[in-house]
Amino acid sequence: MDTLMPYEMAVRLLAGNFVLLFIHIMASHLFFLRYMERIEAYLSDIEMIGLHRSYYGDSWFGRRMRETFITLILVWPSALKKQEVIPAHKIEKLPAPFRFCIRFFFYSAMVLLAAIGLFELRLEVWGDVPEGY
């Protein structure tokens, strides 16, 4: 069957993609570990930031929830219209490098996960697994 790439190449690219995803997760974790409080200080005008901090606290799970909420605010601010309308001027208080890094982490994670899905699809759909695999 004619495929876009050989099976061995897809396996290697998939393994490399998992390595990149691990590096991405560690970099994102270290970024938020270092800058979470500063980011929340810049976004302190948004009432939901304070509510999330007081509700989830500073545990490992709480920090993940808070960083997910901050990412949601920056990527899709209109998602929270029922709780609080977040005007653009409140988001723009966050310096541009922070906004860029948070959006970069989000969109690059989406690209990496889509690539993993495509490689998996290639490995499973065509089913032309060579002998010995």
C-alpha angles and dihedrals in degrees: 000000000000111000135175095245137008119264094245091054091050091051092050093046091048091051090048090049091054089052090051090048091052091050089047093052092049093048091049091048092050092046093053092040089058102037107027096103093046091049091049090049091055091048095043091117088071106087094208091061091062092043092052092048093051094042100044099030126193101306121122091261092044093054091050090051092048093048090048090052093049090050090049091052092052098041100038112010094168091064091084100053093125094055101034135341105234112206120212093243090065091052092045090061086077107088116253096246091058092047090049094049094048093048090044091054091049099046095040089052089053091051093048093048092047090051091051089051092050093049090048090049090051092049095048106033102052092041094195093139109171120235113277097037 
